[in-house]
């Protein structure tokens, strides 16, 4: 029987790491992820998790420790947020370039300045080109399930890339929800024994890892990461389906989730916890006889181009909500990517919720009204003070 606990998003991530039976946890505290590694420290101290718990002096060191551990063949986990993720930036490229299946929880938080500890998604979006798979979750159950799925995706021989599971800071990390915890035996059977093929310690087969990449080979290694990202799309879908068979929960097709799209001419596109609010508004409008849809982007990397085109082929008013901003272009990253693949459609971009500003039901309704009346592609900052 499964157990249901009322827990925060960070606890859900910690429970998932325990269920995945990780070998190494590297930890450095930063709000709002700290409670995740605190929970893991409890598990290790209580003997509930047999793992090496490494306390480090910075997030750069946390990722370095994960890279070193993963390079010996250990299943690793860490968590971070905001400036901490920015401090990891250099090491993120090394993890993906060495094709190490590290899993990390990212508690999405704004970047300074000004100093701000509240939620937006600028931190992980700014790491979009580091070669990490990025999954954005809507609630705490999906947090737990996605961390488990992340190991199955990352360790697949067709992928071998690190994965970050991103959840909105405070909105999910510090909010309790009922979360179904599967049996550890079932999760370990689902994941199987991790058998690293190219990253391990074996004195009978010494290997060099992370060597210099001279001009004769560097480009090829970057291309291989790109090809692994493309292959990851099928693996993510397959793992999502397999997870549904084992645990009776799935998240769209793994890459995207369509909500009320069948008769919707107006569609909102978004990532993360805001999608719950959008679904509420859609349901309210449906009672009034108005059809509006949502396409939730679950994986930002790899970006599901083909699925976006297919699901939005009949939509004419597309509103893309971004909790980040690409400064100098006056659009969010999701808005830029959607516009690049939907060239013949009206795609308006809405910058929302930066630094933790509330996104209310009336804001969502105002966005719907605006995109339906807009004549051209526009970018609006929603909720700015006069």
N, C-alpha and C positions, 0 to 999 in steps of 0.2 A: 504493500500500500504506500502511496505517496503521502508526504507530510505537507501541511499547509502552514506557513509561517507569515505573520504580518511584519514585514521587514522593509528597510530602506533599499534604495537602488545599490548603494555601495555594499551593503550586507549581501544582497543578491549576487553581486559579482564575486564576493569573497566565498559564498557558498558554492558557486559554480567552480571556482578554482580548486576548492577542496574536493568537490565531486570529480573533477578531472584528475585528481591525484597528482598535482604538480610536484616536481622534485625540488624546485628552487623558487623562492620569492625574494625579490630585491625591493627594499622599501625605503622611501624618503617621504616625509609628510608634507603635504600642501593642501590647503583648503580648496575645494570641498571633497577631495578624494581620501583624506587621511583616515577616515573611519573604515575604509575598505582594508587598508593594510593593518590597522589596529585589530580588526576582526580576524584577519589571517594570523596575526601574532598570537591571539587567543587560541586559535585552533592548534597552532604548533605547540604552544606552551602546555595546553591541556592534553596533548597527545592525540588529538583528533585528526591531525594532518602530519604525516611523516615527511617533512620537507626541511631543506636548509633555508633558514630565514636570515637574510643578509641585510644588516642595517648599514646604510651608506651615508656619505656626507653631502650628496647632491643628487639631483635627478640625472645629471650626466653620468655619474658613477652608477646609479641604479640601472640605467640602460647598458652601461659597460659590463656590469656584473651579469645581467641577463644574456648579453652576447657571449661572454666567456662561458657561462653555464650551458647555454644552448649549443655552443660549438663543441661541447664534450658529449652532447647527446641527451642532455637533461631537458625535461619539460618545464618551462619557465613561465612566470607570471609577474607582472608589476602593474602599478597604477600611478596615474599622475593627472595633472591639470594645468592649464594656462601657462604661466611663466615656467613652470616645471617642464612642460612639454616643449616649450621653446628652448629650454636649456638642453634638452635631449636631442635637439635638431641634428647635430653633427652625427650622433650615434645611430639615428634612425636610418640614415642612408647605409651605414655599415651593416646593420641588421638585415636589411632587405638585400643588399648586394652580396652578402654571404649566404643568402637564402635560408635564414634561420627562422623556424616557425614559432616565434615568440608571440604571446598573447598579452595585451595590455588593456586595462580599463582606463578610459579618459573621461574625467568628469568635466564636461564642457564649461568653460569659464572665460570671461573677457580677458584681454591683454591690456597691460598698462602702456602709456599713461592716458588719463589719470588712473590711479590705483582703483581697481574695481574687482571685487571677488565674485560678482554675480554672473548669471548665466548669459552667454551667447556662444556661438560655435566658431568664433574666429581662431581659437587655438588649434583645433584639429584641422580646420579648413586650410590653415596656413602650412600644414604639413602634407598637403595633398599630393605633392610630387616626390615624396621620399621613397615611394615603392611599397608603402604599407596598404594593405586592404583596410578600408574604413567602413564599419557598420554603424548606423545611427538607429537607436532604439526608441520606441514610443513609451514603454512602461517598464516596471521593475521585473515582471515576469519575462519580458523579452530580453531584459538585461541578463538574467540567469541563463536563459536558453541560448542566447547569442554567444556568451563566453564559452559554453560547452560546444556549440557549433563551430566556434572559431578555431578550436584545436583540431577538429576534424577537417576543416578547410585548410588550415595552415600546414598541417602535416601530410596532406595529400601529395603524392610524388609529382603530380602534374602542376602543383602550385609551389609549395615550399617558400612561402612568403609570410612575414609577420602580419598580425591582424590587430587593429585597435577597435575595441567596442566602445562607442561614444554614447554617453547619456548626459542629459542636461543637468548641469550643476544646480543643486538645491531643489529644483523642481522634481527631480527623480532621486538624486543622491541622498536627500534628507527627508523625503516623504515616504511614509509607510504605506504599503499596499499588501494585500494577500498574495503570496507567491507560493506556487506548488513546487515542492522540492522532491525531485525523483530519488529513487533509491540509488545509493552510490554504486551498487553492483551493476545496476542497469546502465548507468552512465559509463562505467568503465568497460562494460561489454560493448556498448555503442561505439565508444572511441577506439577500443582495441589497444593493444600494447604498442607504444610508439617505438618504432625501430628505425632510427636515423640511418640514412644510407651514405651520407657524405660528411656528417658532423658527429664525431665521436672520438673517444680516446682509446687507442689500441696500440700497445707497444709493438705488436707484431706487424702492424700496418701503419707506420708513421706517415702523417700527411701534413702539408702546410696549408693554413687557412688565412685568408685575408692578406695575400701577398700583393706586391705592387702590380698595378694594372697599367702597363705601358701602352702607348698609342696603338700598338698592333692588336691589342685585345680588349681595351676598355669599352669601345663602342659595342662590341659583340655582347659583353656582359650586360650592358644596359638594355640592349635589344632582348636579351633572354628574360630579363625582368618584365619587360613589356609583354612578351609572349605569354609569360606565366600569368600576368594579370588577365589577359584575354581568356586563357584556359580556366581561370578561377570562376568566370561567370557560370560555366556549366557545373563546376564542382559546387558552387554555392547553392545553385538550384537543386542539385542532386542531394546535398546534405540537408537542405530544408525539407525535401520530400521524405528522406529517410528518417529525419527527426520526427516528422509527423506520424510515420508508421510506428515508431517506438514510443513516443510520448504524447501523441494526439494533439499536438499544437504545431501550427505552421504560420509563417509570416509572408503572405502573398506568395510570389514565386521565389522568394529569397532575395531577389534584387530589388523588386518594387512591389507595392501593395496597391491594388485598385479598389476604390470605395465609391460605389454608386456612379459608375462611369457610363452605364449602358445608354441612358437617355440624356446625358449631360452635355450641353453645348459650352458651358462654363466649367472649367476645371482648375482647382488649386493644386499647386505642386509644392511640397514642403518636406522637411526632415525633422525627426525627433518628436519630443513630447507635444509640441504645438498641434500635431496631427490629431490628438485626442480632442482638443477644442474644436478643430475644424470639423471633425466627424459629428460632434454635437450640433454645430450650426447647420451642417448639411441635413441632419435628421429633422431639425426644427423647420427648415425651409421646405423639406419634403412634405411635412404635414400641411403646409400652405399650398401645396401643388407645384412648388418650384424645384426643378432638378438641377443640382450642382454636384460635381464630382470632386474626388481627391485622388491624386496619384502620389503616394508616399514613396520617396526615394529612400530605400533602406541601405543600399551600398553606394556610397559616393565614389569609392575606388574599389574595384573597377566600376566605371560609370556605365550604367545600363542603356546605352544609346539605342540599341535595337528595340528594347522593350518600351522605352519612352515613345519612340516613333509609332509603334504599333498601338499602344494604349491611347495615344492622343491624336490618332489620325482623324477622328471625327469632331474633335473639339475646336472651337473657333476663338474662344476667349480664355486665354491661359494666364493665370496669375501665379507667379513664382515668388514664394516667401523666403527670404534669406535672413538668417541671424548672423550675418557677417557682411563685410563690405570690402570690395577690391578698390582701394583708394586710388584715385586718378582715372578710374573708369566709370565711377558712379553706378556700379552694379554689384550685386553679390555674386559669389562664385557659381552658385547653382543657376542664377539667372543668366550668367554669361554662357554656361554650358548648354542650357536649354535653348537659348536663342541661336546657338551655333548649329544645332541639329534640327531646329524647327523653323527653317528659313522663310517659309511661305505662310507662317501663322502669326497672329498677334500675340506676343509674349510680353506682358508687363511685369516688371520686377518691383517687389515691395521689400524695403529694408525695415525689419521689425525687431523689437526686443533686444537691441544692443545694450550690453551692460546690465541686463536683468530688468529692463523696462517691461511692464506688464503688457501682454497682448490679450485684449479682452474680446468677448463675443461681438461687441459692437464694432471693434476694429476689423474682425473677419467679415462681418456683413458689409462694412464700408468698402473693403477691398473688392468684394464681389460686385457691389454696385459700380465701383470705379472701372473695373476691367470690362464690364459689359458696355459701358458708355465710351470708353477710350477709343479714339480713332487710330492712334499709332501706338507703337511700342513705347512705353514710358517707364521711368523709374521714380517711385515715390518713397519717401521716408515717412513711415507711419508713426504717429504719436509724438512728432516733434513739438516742442513748446514754441509759442510765438516769440 
